[in-house]
């Protein structure tokens, strides 16, 4: 003999709020992770020459600072 039982599912306001918070938090976390790793993702799919243009390699930035000279 087989009996079929009916299961009643109930979601109250607290459960709906928790599900909404889970979804909003998940989207926020995904956005922050994407922002943090955007350069790595971009360089992975790019040609690789984009990294050289984003760094500062001017002679003025690499040169040591000149000593202060007294003003007369």
C-alpha positions as CSV (number, residue, x, y, z in Angstrom):
1,X,0.0,0.0,0.0
2,X,1.3,3.4,-1.0
3,X,0.1,6.6,0.6
4,X,0.6,10.0,-0.9
5,X,1.3,12.8,1.6
6,X,0.8,16.4,0.8
7,X,3.4,18.7,2.0
8,X,2.5,22.3,2.6
9,X,5.2,24.9,2.0
10,X,5.0,28.3,3.6
11,X,7.2,31.3,3.1
12,X,6.6,34.1,5.6
13,X,7.7,37.7,5.3
14,X,11.0,37.0,7.0
15,X,11.9,34.3,4.5
16,X,11.2,36.5,1.6
17,X,13.3,39.3,3.1
18,X,16.2,36.9,3.6
19,X,16.0,35.7,0.0
20,X,16.0,39.3,-1.2
21,X,19.0,40.1,1.0
22,X,20.8,37.0,-0.3
23,X,20.3,38.1,-3.9
24,X,21.3,41.7,-3.4
25,X,24.3,40.7,-1.4
26,X,25.4,38.2,-4.1
27,X,25.1,40.8,-6.8
28,X,27.1,43.3,-4.7
29,X,29.8,40.8,-4.0
30,X,30.1,39.8,-7.6
31,X,30.4,43.5,-8.6
32,X,33.2,44.1,-6.0
33,X,35.0,41.0,-7.2
34,X,34.7,42.0,-10.8
35,X,36.0,45.5,-10.0
36,X,39.0,44.0,-8.0
37,X,40.0,41.6,-10.8
38,X,39.1,43.7,-13.8
39,X,42.7,44.3,-14.9
40,X,43.6,40.6,-14.7
41,X,40.4,39.6,-16.6
42,X,41.1,42.3,-19.3
43,X,44.8,41.3,-19.7
44,X,43.8,37.6,-19.9
45,X,41.6,38.2,-22.9
46,X,43.6,41.1,-24.3
47,X,46.7,41.1,-26.4
48,X,49.1,41.9,-23.6
49,X,50.3,45.3,-24.8
50,X,47.7,47.1,-22.7
51,X,49.7,46.5,-19.5
52,X,52.7,48.5,-20.9
53,X,50.6,51.6,-21.6
54,X,49.0,51.6,-18.1
55,X,52.3,51.9,-16.2
56,X,54.2,55.1,-15.8
57,X,57.7,54.7,-17.2
58,X,58.8,58.3,-17.8
59,X,62.4,59.3,-17.0
60,X,61.1,62.1,-14.6
61,X,59.3,59.5,-12.5
62,X,62.3,57.2,-12.3
63,X,64.9,59.9,-11.6
64,X,65.9,60.7,-8.1
65,X,64.8,64.0,-6.6
66,X,67.3,66.9,-6.9
67,X,68.6,68.3,-3.6
68,X,67.2,71.6,-2.5
69,X,69.4,74.6,-3.2
70,X,69.3,77.6,-1.0
71,X,67.6,80.7,-2.4
72,X,69.5,84.0,-2.2
